C-alpha cells in the first residue's frame, strides 16, 4: 500500500527566479496560473488593437 506524504514538497521542474540576493525561488504552477490570469484580465480591459497596422 502506498502512503501519501503529509506535506509533499513542490516539484522542481528546473525553472526558478533568482532574487538579487542570490536566492532561487522555484516557479510553481500556481505562480504561472496567476500570471496568466492577470494577463487575461489585462487583455480583456485593453480596448486598443496592438496588432492592427
VMD Tcl script that builds the backbone (N, CA, C; Angstrom):
set m [mol new atoms 159]
animate dup $m
set s [atomselect $m all]
$s set {name element resname resid chain x y z} {
  {N N UNK 1 A 0.835 -1.188 0.000}
  {CA C UNK 1 A 0.000 0.000 0.000}
  {C C UNK 1 A 0.879 1.250 0.000}
  {N N UNK 2 A 0.524 2.215 -0.847}
  {CA C UNK 2 A 1.280 3.449 -0.938}
  {C C UNK 2 A 0.775 4.454 0.087}
  {N N UNK 3 A 1.691 5.156 0.696}
  {CA C UNK 3 A 1.328 6.193 1.667}
  {C C UNK 3 A 1.622 7.550 1.070}
  {N N UNK 4 A 0.661 8.459 1.160}
  {CA C UNK 4 A 0.878 9.826 0.691}
  {C C UNK 4 A 1.614 10.600 1.766}
  {N N UNK 5 A 2.499 11.471 1.347}
  {CA C UNK 5 A 3.216 12.313 2.288}
  {C C UNK 5 A 2.281 13.391 2.808}
  {N N UNK 6 A 2.427 13.730 4.081}
  {CA C UNK 6 A 1.585 14.746 4.702}
  {C C UNK 6 A 1.756 16.095 4.022}
  {N N UNK 7 A 2.990 16.524 3.823}
  {CA C UNK 7 A 3.294 17.814 3.200}
  {C C UNK 7 A 4.258 17.572 2.037}
  {N N UNK 8 A 3.720 17.212 0.881}
  {CA C UNK 8 A 4.631 16.941 -0.232}
  {C C UNK 8 A 5.391 18.197 -0.644}
  {N N UNK 9 A 6.657 18.005 -0.996}
  {CA C UNK 9 A 7.463 19.127 -1.452}
  {C C UNK 9 A 7.013 19.523 -2.846}
  {N N UNK 10 A 7.049 20.815 -3.157}
  {CA C UNK 10 A 6.678 21.220 -4.519}
  {C C UNK 10 A 7.681 20.642 -5.512}
  {N N UNK 11 A 7.169 20.250 -6.678}
  {CA C UNK 11 A 8.052 19.712 -7.699}
  {C C UNK 11 A 8.897 20.827 -8.291}
  {N N UNK 12 A 10.156 20.531 -8.501}
  {CA C UNK 12 A 11.043 21.491 -9.145}
  {C C UNK 12 A 11.268 20.996 -10.557}
  {N N UNK 13 A 10.761 21.753 -11.531}
  {CA C UNK 13 A 10.891 21.363 -12.925}
  {C C UNK 13 A 12.064 22.053 -13.603}
  {N N UNK 14 A 12.917 22.673 -12.826}
  {CA C UNK 14 A 14.091 23.305 -13.388}
  {C C UNK 14 A 13.960 24.792 -13.631}
  {N N UNK 15 A 12.823 25.380 -13.293}
  {CA C UNK 15 A 12.638 26.816 -13.507}
  {C C UNK 15 A 12.601 27.526 -12.159}
  {N N UNK 16 A 13.337 28.622 -12.077}
  {CA C UNK 16 A 13.366 29.381 -10.828}
  {C C UNK 16 A 13.624 30.847 -11.132}
  {N N UNK 17 A 13.193 31.676 -10.204}
  {CA C UNK 17 A 13.505 33.106 -10.247}
  {C C UNK 17 A 14.685 33.306 -9.309}
  {N N UNK 18 A 15.717 33.988 -9.775}
  {CA C UNK 18 A 16.875 34.263 -8.937}
  {C C UNK 18 A 16.738 35.682 -8.412}
  {N N UNK 19 A 16.645 35.799 -7.107}
  {CA C UNK 19 A 16.500 37.106 -6.474}
  {C C UNK 19 A 17.840 37.838 -6.422}
  {N N UNK 20 A 17.800 39.121 -6.160}
  {CA C UNK 20 A 19.020 39.936 -6.150}
  {C C UNK 20 A 20.025 39.470 -5.097}
  {N N UNK 21 A 19.542 38.787 -4.034}
  {CA C UNK 21 A 20.470 38.293 -3.012}
  {C C UNK 21 A 20.972 36.884 -3.322}
  {N N UNK 22 A 20.630 36.372 -4.510}
  {CA C UNK 22 A 21.135 35.071 -4.929}
  {C C UNK 22 A 20.230 33.891 -4.618}
  {N N UNK 23 A 19.185 34.117 -3.828}
  {CA C UNK 23 A 18.265 33.017 -3.517}
  {C C UNK 23 A 17.478 32.638 -4.755}
  {N N UNK 24 A 17.219 31.336 -4.902}
  {CA C UNK 24 A 16.416 30.842 -6.008}
  {C C UNK 24 A 15.032 30.472 -5.502}
  {N N UNK 25 A 14.009 30.982 -6.171}
  {CA C UNK 25 A 12.622 30.688 -5.812}
  {C C UNK 25 A 12.024 29.880 -6.955}
  {N N UNK 26 A 11.676 28.610 -6.697}
  {CA C UNK 26 A 11.089 27.795 -7.766}
  {C C UNK 26 A 9.808 28.421 -8.301}
  {N N UNK 27 A 9.623 28.357 -9.617}
  {CA C UNK 27 A 8.398 28.840 -10.243}
  {C C UNK 27 A 7.383 27.710 -10.159}
  {N N UNK 28 A 6.260 27.972 -9.508}
  {CA C UNK 28 A 5.244 26.947 -9.292}
  {C C UNK 28 A 4.108 27.073 -10.302}
  {N N UNK 29 A 3.319 26.020 -10.414}
  {CA C UNK 29 A 2.131 26.058 -11.270}
  {C C UNK 29 A 1.218 27.197 -10.861}
  {N N UNK 30 A 1.075 27.410 -9.557}
  {CA C UNK 30 A 0.213 28.473 -9.048}
  {C C UNK 30 A 0.696 29.836 -9.527}
  {N N UNK 31 A 2.009 30.053 -9.513}
  {CA C UNK 31 A 2.568 31.330 -9.965}
  {C C UNK 31 A 2.272 31.552 -11.451}
  {N N UNK 32 A 2.424 30.503 -12.249}
  {CA C UNK 32 A 2.182 30.609 -13.692}
  {C C UNK 32 A 0.708 30.881 -13.959}
  {N N UNK 33 A -0.174 30.139 -13.285}
  {CA C UNK 33 A -1.621 30.335 -13.477}
  {C C UNK 33 A -2.035 31.749 -13.090}
  {N N UNK 34 A -1.497 32.255 -11.979}
  {CA C UNK 34 A -1.841 33.607 -11.540}
  {C C UNK 34 A -1.356 34.638 -12.559}
  {N N UNK 35 A -0.163 34.461 -13.084}
  {CA C UNK 35 A 0.367 35.394 -14.079}
  {C C UNK 35 A -0.490 35.378 -15.342}
  {N N UNK 36 A -0.895 34.183 -15.782}
  {CA C UNK 36 A -1.742 34.083 -16.975}
  {C C UNK 36 A -3.113 34.701 -16.740}
  {N N UNK 37 A -3.672 34.484 -15.545}
  {CA C UNK 37 A -4.960 35.109 -15.212}
  {C C UNK 37 A -4.843 36.625 -15.236}
  {N N UNK 38 A -3.743 37.155 -14.682}
  {CA C UNK 38 A -3.521 38.608 -14.679}
  {C C UNK 38 A -3.407 39.147 -16.096}
  {N N UNK 39 A -2.703 38.417 -16.964}
  {CA C UNK 39 A -2.574 38.840 -18.357}
  {C C UNK 39 A -3.924 38.800 -19.068}
  {N N UNK 40 A -4.702 37.766 -18.808}
  {CA C UNK 40 A -6.016 37.644 -19.436}
  {C C UNK 40 A -6.918 38.796 -19.003}
  {N N UNK 41 A -6.883 39.143 -17.718}
  {CA C UNK 41 A -7.689 40.261 -17.223}
  {C C UNK 41 A -7.216 41.567 -17.833}
  {N N UNK 42 A -5.924 41.766 -17.919}
  {CA C UNK 42 A -5.388 42.991 -18.506}
  {C C UNK 42 A -5.763 43.076 -19.979}
  {N N UNK 43 A -5.741 41.945 -20.666}
  {CA C UNK 43 A -6.101 41.920 -22.074}
  {C C UNK 43 A -7.566 42.199 -22.309}
  {N N UNK 44 A -8.403 41.761 -21.383}
  {CA C UNK 44 A -9.842 41.971 -21.561}
  {C C UNK 44 A -10.233 43.420 -21.291}
  {N N UNK 45 A -9.396 44.176 -20.591}
  {CA C UNK 45 A -9.697 45.587 -20.326}
  {C C UNK 45 A -9.017 46.502 -21.325}
  {N N UNK 46 A -8.131 45.943 -22.143}
  {CA C UNK 46 A -7.419 46.729 -23.154}
  {C C UNK 46 A -8.284 46.821 -24.409}
  {N N UNK 47 A -8.679 48.032 -24.778}
  {CA C UNK 47 A -9.577 48.206 -25.926}
  {C C UNK 47 A -8.815 48.553 -27.202}
  {N N UNK 48 A -7.500 48.694 -27.126}
  {CA C UNK 48 A -6.724 49.011 -28.332}
  {C C UNK 48 A -6.290 47.720 -29.013}
  {N N UNK 49 A -6.203 47.768 -30.332}
  {CA C UNK 49 A -5.761 46.619 -31.099}
  {C C UNK 49 A -4.292 46.820 -31.435}
  {N N UNK 50 A -3.423 46.149 -30.703}
  {CA C UNK 50 A -1.988 46.338 -30.886}
  {C C UNK 50 A -1.475 45.668 -32.154}
  {N N UNK 51 A -2.252 44.755 -32.750}
  {CA C UNK 51 A -1.805 44.057 -33.952}
  {C C UNK 51 A -2.210 44.800 -35.218}
  {N N UNK 52 A -3.103 45.749 -35.116}
  {CA C UNK 52 A -3.555 46.481 -36.305}
  {C C UNK 52 A -2.450 47.423 -36.781}
  {N N UNK 53 A -2.315 47.521 -38.095}
  {CA C UNK 53 A -1.323 48.462 -38.609}
  {C C UNK 53 A -1.938 49.384 -39.633}
}
mol reanalyze $m
mol bondsrecalc $m
mol representation Tube
mol addrep $m
